Amino acid sequence: MNDSFVVAGKLVDVFNRKTFNAQVSVVNGKIEKITEIGQEQSNYIIPGFVDSHVHIESSMMVPSSFARAAVKHGTVATVSDPHEIANVLGIAGVEYMIQNSKKVPFKFFFGAPSCVPATSFETSGAVINSSDIEKLLNNPDIYYLAEMMNFPGVIFNDKEVHSKMNAAYKVNKPIDGHAPGLSGPDLKKYASAGITTDHECSTLDEAVEKINCGIKVQIREGSAAKDFENLFPLINSYPEKTMLCTDDCHPNDLINGHINKIAGRAIRKGANIYDVLTVAIKNPVEHYNLNVGLLRSGDAADFIIVKDLVDFDVIKTYINGCLVFDNGEVFINQVNEAPVNNFNCSKISEKDIFIPESKGKVNVIVAKDGDLLTKKIVTEPKMHNGNVVADVERDILKIVIVNRYKNEIPVVGLIKNFNLKSGAIAGSIAHDSHNIIAIGTTDNDIVKAINTVIENKGGIVACDSKQIVDLKLNVAGLMSTEQAEEVAAKYEKVNTQAKMMGSTLTAPFMTMAFMALLVIPELKIGDKGLFDVSKFQFTSLFTE
């Protein structure tokens, strides 16, 4: 890194809402001065993009590898919730993420995971209680209390939940929210408890109601949940109350674009450039009090040079004055990181997922492409030799959860809309406790897929009678220590295999992972049973 240098371009001033030809002087990682110049410039200088809510683990890469991929798209910082690895490894997992992130010149801002486990209705690998939260929030490397998914606990004054929130109040750190569909008096009580954000809005009416309650809405456009089209008008109507995030971004998506892609879509839909950059950069920096420069004199030199203000194709990325990306070349060193894990279960057999015949119809989970919400249908099961089996013709497949932390009897249910015509898919990414989840057309293929995950001590698998295609995830069963391009290529092979077997979903593995998320309605499945989220209680596969 040069101690001092100068760059020139058309500078986009988000604060004064003007664009002008300028020269930016950088000294010791900070912007010393910005000088307007007369010479016409072709490229644009803008502050670096910030992802306002992301689980790095969903990229299937450790933070240092994520950074190498993200800077190509002009991202300089992320507000990162290490909730996924915390559910597997507890505080040790959070510390792993922080320490790895410090090995690269990228700005990761981690939160204290508020809901580990997410509910008491599933088995996770660790528990983070209110005392642990208080310790984490006193760590200068922790910037906020991460998404409070237990919104019933907030509303009904659960003592442990409020102890965690009080710990954030004491150190004046913001509290992230997570309350899909919450409205009316319950929403007002949730917001009045100090919740400052929400990334779960799926309709414009829901988002506006939350904004009117004082909550800032993060427009999410990830690999599974895609809310941009519904929520885009917020950028025009509430630019000071809105942010952009990916939440969960798979490796094949990340290597092709990040926040810059969402910003570009907003511009093409007619949004004002200053509003877009306010939402994509300025708001998260100010809301979370991040040490990220916003292209002003005295700021950290965190900025990017782009070809235009539509596609946001990045030419150069600077972080603290360090050139980390230049015309296709990344200047962040690869980090060789030792893996950590928590995997303690034995292989299963077909008899373990046998569903004996019973009277009555069955409850079936109905998945939806690009949405974390599910529905429920009740129908007659298909039987074979006294066993409930997958019904490929009606697209009603078996879904299985295996506890990966200890040997327990698998939980088996039925699911619709994955459209597999053969084979099975499985993975150790199953939000939020990350037990093993599998969906398939035959018991044999389901068992084969699950046992491959167990043998690999984590990963994703797509298999049929002819072949097994897998991606090993040796860090907590969630991430790989390989680099972005390698992880993305292997992920694409597994994803392609799933689609060759018939799946019509955009991201079948991401969608499958959320079928175990017991805090998002309507019907989900965990390692302790089928769960009715609307009633917040277990239900049975068979109905009377």
N, C-alpha and C positions, 0 to 999 in steps of 0.2 A: 504493500500500500504506500502511495506517495503521501508525504505529510501535508502537501498542499498541491492543489491542481485547480483547473478552471474548465467548466463545460459550458457550452452555449446551446440554446434552442429556444423554441417558443414555450415560455414558462406559463403553466396554468396555475393561477393564484386562486385557490379555493376560498380563501377568506374574503378577498376583495372582489371576487367573481369577475376577473378579467384575465386575458391572455395577451402576453407581449413578448417580444424578442428580448432575451436576457442572457446575461453571463452570470453563472453561479460560481463563486469562489469558495473553495473548501480548504480548511486548515485544521489539521489534527482531528479529522473525523466530524467536524462541525461546519455548518455553513457560516462563513465569515460575513459575506455580503452578497446581495443580489443587485446587479446593475442592469438597468434597461439599456439596450443598444439599438442602433439604427439599422444594422445589417439584417436583412430578412433571413430567417432560419427555416429549415425544412422539417426537422424533427421536433417533438414535443417533450418537455420535461414536466413530469407530474410526481406527486408523492407516491411512495410505494404502496401497493395494495395490502389490506389487512383482512384476514378471515376472522370474523367476529365470534365464531363458535365452531370448533372442529375437534373431533376425536382423531388425533394423529394415528392411532391404532388402526383405524379403518382404511388407511392407505396401505396397510399391511407392511409398512416400513417403519424402522426406528426413526426418531426425530432427525438424526443427522442425514439420513437418506432422503427423508421427506424434504428437507431444506434444499438439497441439491436439485430436486425436481421442481420445487415451488418457485425458486428464484428465476427460473427460465420464463415464468409467466408474470414476473414483476411483483410477486408477493414478497414482502420483507418481514412480515410478522403474522403470528397467529395467536388467538385467544384459545388456548388448548385445554380441554377437559380430559384428564387422564383417567376417566371413570372406568374405561374398559380394562386396562391393566390392573387398576386398583381392585376390581372385582375378582381378579385372579390371584394377585399377590399382595394386596393391601398397600400399606405405606411404602413398603420396599419397592413396589411397582412404580409408584409416583416418583420416588427418589431415582429410580433407574432412568425414567424419562427425563428428569431434570438434568442429571449428570451427563447423559448422552447428548442432550441438546446444547450443553455448554461447550462442547468440543467443536462447534461450527459457528461461523459468524452470521447467525440468523436469530431473529428475535422471537423466541417462544415465551409466551406468558401463560403459565399453568395455573389452574384453579385447584381448590381442595374438593375432591369428590364428595358430594353431600349425601349420596344414597348408595352405600355399599354395605349390604346388598340393596338392590333397588326396592325389593319387597321381602317380607318374611316368608313368602310363599314359594321360594325357590332356594336352591343351595348354591352359594358362591364359594370362592376359594378364600375369602377373607371378609372381615368386618371392620369398618371404620366408624367408631362411635364418636360422641360429642367431645370427649376428651382428646381423641386423636385429631379431630377437626380443629380444636383450639390450638393444638401444637402446630399443625400444618399452617394455619392462618397467621401464626406468629413468625413463620419462615418468610424472609424477604423475597424468596423465589416463588411464593404463592400470592397471586394477585386478586383472587376473588373466591367466593363460595360457589362452586359449580352447580349446575342445574338441579334445582330442588324439585325432583320428580314426585316426591311424596306430597302432592298437593292436598290430599285428604288430611294428612298429618298437620299441615299448616292451618287448614280451615278449622279442624276440630281440636286444635291446641295440643297436639301430641308433645309431651314434655321433651323428649329426646330431639325431635325435629326443631323445636324452638330453641333448645340449648345450642344446637349447631348454628342457627341463625343469629342468636345473641353473640356468639363468638365472632361472627363477621361484623356485627354492629360495633363491637368493642374496638376493633382495629380499623374501622371505617373502610371496609372493603365491600364492593357490591355483591349482590346475591343474584345469580342467574335463575330464571324460571323454566318450567316445563309443565304446561297445563293444557293439553289438547282438548279443545271443545268447552273449556270452562267459561261460564258466563254468569250474568246476574249477580245476586248478592254474594255467592261463593267466590266469584272472581274479584269482587270489590274487597272482600276480606283477605284473599290471597295477595292482592296488590298492596293493601294497606299494611301487610306484615313486613313490607320492605323488599318485595320481589321487584327487580328492575328491568328484566328482559324476558322475552319468550320467543322461541324459534319453532314452535309447534303449530302456528296458525296455518290453516289450510283454506280458509275463506276470507274474503275481504271484510265482511261484517264482523267476523271474530277478531281480526286484526285491529279494526277501528275501535271496537269496544275495549280491547286491551290498552290501546294507546290512550283512550279517554280515561282509563283508570290509572294512567301514569306509567305504564309499562312500555318500554321500547321494543319494537318488533324486529326480529332478525328474519329477513326473507331468506328461506332455505332453498338451495338448489344443489342437492347432493346426488349420489348415485342411485338411491332408492326413492327418497322423498323429494319431490319436485314441486315447489309451491310458487315459483316465480311468476308463471302466467296468471295465477289468481291474485297474487299480491303486488304485482308490478305497479298498479296505480298509487300505492303508498309513496313511491319515490317522488311523484309529482305533488301529492297532497300533504304528505308528512315527512319531508326530507330531513328534518332535524330529529325525528323520532324513529328512524328506520336505519337498519344496518343490513349487510349482506353476509351470508355464511354458507358453508357447504355441509356442516354437521358431520356427514359421513361421505367420504370421497374415495372410491376404489382406485387402485393404482393405474388401471388403463384409462380412467378419466383424468387423473391428475397429470399424467405425462402429456395430455393434449390440451390442458388449460385449467385455470383455477378461477379466482375472483375476476380476473380480466375478462373471461368469457361471459360471466353474468353481467358485468358492467357494459360490455359490448352489446349484449342483447337489449339492455335498457336504452342505450343510445339509439339503436336501430328501431326501437318502438316509440321514439320521439321524446325521450327524457332529456332534460337540460344537463349539459356536461357538468356544471358546477353542483347540481343536485346529486348526480350520479357519484361524483368523487366525494361529496360530503357523506353519502351513505356508505360508500365502499372503503373509505379511508379515515376521514376526519372524525366521524361519530364514534367508532370503536376506540380510537386513540383517546378521545376525551372522556368517554364513558368509563373506561377501565383505567384511566390515568396511566397510559402506557408511555414508556420512554421511547417513542417513535417520532422521528422528525416529520413535520408537515410542510416542508419547503419554505421556511422563513429564516431570516437571519438569526443565528444563535441556535437553531435546531440541529439535532443530529442529522448528518448527511445521509438520510434514507430516502432515496428517490430513484426514479426510473426514467429512461429515455425510450419513447415509443415512436413508431412511424406515423401513427395517426390517432385520432380520438374516436374511432369507431371500432376497429378490430383490436386495438391496444396490443399490436404485435411489438414485443419487447426487443429493443436493441441492446440496452445495457441496464444492469441493476446494481445499485450502490447501497450498501448497508454500513452505517457509521463511516462513510467515506471510503469504504473498501469495495473495489470492483469485484463483485461475486459472479457476474454473468456478462459476457460480451460476445455478441454476434454468434450465438450457438455454443459457446464454450463456457463451462461452469468452472469457477475458481474457488470451489469449496472442496477441500480434501475429503476423500473417502475415509470413513472411520471404521476400524475393525473392532466391533463390539462383541463381547462374550454374551451368549444368550442366557436368559433366566426363564424358568418355567415352573408349572405346578400341574402335573398330570399323573393321576394315580388310579387308573381303572384298568380292568382286564377286558380282553376281547369277549364279545357276546356270540350267541348262536341264534339260529332261527326260532328255536323254542322260546327264547326270551322276548320275542315280539309277536308271539301268537296271541290273537284276540279270540277267546272262546265265544261261541254263539250265545246270544242272550235275547230275551224278548224285547220288542220295541224297536223304534227307529234310532238313528244315530245323529249326534251333533257333528256338523262338519264346519271347519274353519274355511272361510272364503277370503282368499288373498286378493289384493288389488295392485296392479302394476303401478309403480311410482307413488305408493301410499303406504304409510305404516299402519293405518286403520284397517281392520278386517270386519267382515260380517259373519253371520252364522246362518246355515240352512239346516233343516231337519229332514232326513230322507231314509229310505230303506238301505241297509248295507248289502254288499255283495259277499256271499259266503262260499267257501270251498273247503270241504272236509272238516267242517266244524270251526273254521277259522275265518274271521273277517279279513278279506283281502282287498287289494287295490282294484278299483274298477276303472280301467283305462278308457273305456268307451264313454263313460260319464265324466271322466277327468276327476275322479275322487281317489286320491292316492293316500298311502300310509305316510304318516309323519311320526318320527320317533325322537325322543330325547333320552340321552344317556348321561348320567352324572359322571363327570370326568375327575372329580376329586376323591371319590371313593366308590366301591362296588355297591351298586343298588340295582333294583329291578327297573329296566327301562320303562318309560311312559310312552304309550302308543295312542295316536289319534288319527283323524282323517282330515284331508285338506283338499281344496279345489282351486283351480286356476293356474297351477304350475304346468299343466299340459304335457308332462313327460309321457312319451309313448313307449319308452323302454328304459331300463337301467335305473340308477339312483344317484342322488347327489348328497353330500354330507360335508360337515365342517365343524370346527371347534370355535367358530365365531357365532355366538347365539346370544344376542343382547338380553339381559345385561350380565348374567352370571357366567356366560360362555361355557356352558356344558356342550356336549356333542349333539348336533341336530342333523337329521337326515330325512329326506323325502324320496320315495321310490315307487316303482311299479311292481316289484316282486320282493318277497321277504329275503330271498337269496341275495339280490343285488343290494338291498338296504344294509344287510349284515356285512357284505363285502366292503361297502363304502365306509361304514362305521369303523370296522376293524382296521382299515387302511389309515384312517385318522388316528386311531389309537396306536398303531404301530409307529406312525410318524411323530407321535407326541404332539400333534396339532397340525392344522392345515385345512385345506379344502380338497374335495375329491369329486370327480364325476366318473362313473363306471357303468359298464353294461357287461354282457356275456363275453364280449370280445376284448375289452381293454380297460385299463385303469389309468386315468389322467389325474395328476395331483400337483398341488403346490404346498410344500412343507413350510410351516410357520413355527420356527424354533424358539421364538421369543414369546413366552406366555401363551402359546397356541394362537397368537393374534398377529404377530409380525415376523418378517424375515430379516435377517441381517444382510441380505443381498441388496444390490442397488436397484434404483427405480425401474430402469429399463428391463432388468432381468426379472424382477417381480411382476412387472406389467405383462411381459411376454408369457410367463408361465400362467398368470391369471387368465390371460386371453385364451390360452389353450384349454384350460379347464372350463371356462365360460362357454367357449365354442363347442366343446363336447356336450355340455348340458343342453345347448340349443340344438345340436345335431340329434340329441335324443328326444327332442320335441318341445322343450320349454319355449314359450312365447314371451316370457318376461324380459324386460330390458336388462335387468340385473338379477338373475335368479338367486345367486348366493346372498346378495345383500337383502333381497326380499325374504328369503328363508331365515336369515339371521334375526329378523325382526318378528318372526312368528312366535318367538319365545319371550318377547318383551311384554311382561305382564302389567305394565302401567298404561298401555295404549289400547283402547277398546277395539273390537268387541269381544271376540273369542280368541284366546291364545293358549299356548301349551308350555308347561315347565317341567322340571325334573320330578315334581311332586304331583303333577296331574294336569288335567284340562282346566282352564281358568276362565271364568266369566268376568271380564274386567268391568263391565257395567254394574254388576252386583258386588264386585271385588270379593269373590269367593270361588272356591273350586266347584266344578260341575262334573257330571259323569259323561262318558262317551255315549252310553245308551240312555234313551229317554223312555218314559213309561208310555 
